[in-house]
């Protein structure tokens, strides 16, 4: 599925360092100066899932494949980006192509790391980025309104869309993102949003980038991000990007031991990946056989035929039925044979809505 998460923020807040840690390789140049990232770096990142490991232990497959998500490291935005400052137009275009946003915010003091302001100001930093994204959407909307106004003079059917555009313009001029627009279910708005790909309609996850000391207790900078995110209904992940990057070369066991010593149950990066996956409205179902155990990515709410189509279009076209075992049943009964013997394997038809973690086998005829 062609869905991606854009990593944004002011210059030198830790975006590329976060990206490097996500990919467990130096795939993005991290440097102590603005605009060290010009072309967006992209990477496909596996979604950590402990359920895969349990399935693997039961089935003992030849190979194992995880669900994946694409992250895009977008160069730092600055005040005036919507007017082209700091190559802003190019970078805003890169953001528009993504499906959701991870907004990295600097939440630590370090005189050795250059910041665009005299000192970190998370609330102010976030407002700079949000304002530029709103202005970019407003600029795009103004152009749309000009075209619609001319066309609506001779085509009255365009009036509802023009009215939505004008209402949305007033909303944006109040320094509000598209995702907070009140009439989300209006069909004219939904068509407009799909056509325009508004940047501020995308879900946002704030990443509070702290130093190692900030991992234990929330500093005032993190608290500021948390308060702002709460007011927006957004999620926050706290991480130390440099700390995560340093762990990139460790084995899973070493990494887990390191996290335990730090008093952290799940790394910040894993939280970013999981929250990004959910922000896109995605879930995973599994196929589990001796050749492979695999997580397949689908949208939450998809039916069995749609899920089958992710494997191959023929599976959806010729769908007959799905044999389904809930993940917990598969594990508790030690695999497919045990689940069948216990009578917990179900046969589902075309209307079945797939649940996260379902272990599935499809029957089809083309």
Secondary structure as UniProt FT lines:
FT   STRAND          4..8
FT   TURN            11..12
FT   HELIX           15..23
FT   TURN            34..35
FT   STRAND          41..46
FT   HELIX           50..59
FT   STRAND          63..65
FT   STRAND          68..73
FT   TURN            79..80
FT   HELIX           81..83
FT   HELIX           85..87
FT   HELIX           88..96
FT   STRAND          100..106
FT   TURN            111..112
FT   HELIX           122..152
FT   TURN            153..154
FT   HELIX           156..158
FT   HELIX           159..173
FT   TURN            174..175
FT   HELIX           178..180
FT   TURN            184..185
FT   HELIX           187..196
FT   HELIX           199..201
FT   STRAND          204..209
FT   HELIX           212..215
FT   HELIX           220..232
FT   STRAND          235..239
FT   HELIX           241..246
FT   HELIX           247..249
FT   HELIX           252..261
FT   TURN            262..263
FT   HELIX           268..279
FT   TURN            280..281
FT   STRAND          282..288
FT   STRAND          292..299
FT   TURN            300..301
FT   HELIX           304..311
FT   HELIX           313..317
FT   STRAND          319..325
FT   HELIX           327..332
FT   TURN            333..334
FT   HELIX           336..341
FT   TURN            342..343
FT   STRAND          346..348
FT   TURN            350..351
FT   TURN            356..357
FT   STRAND          359..364
//
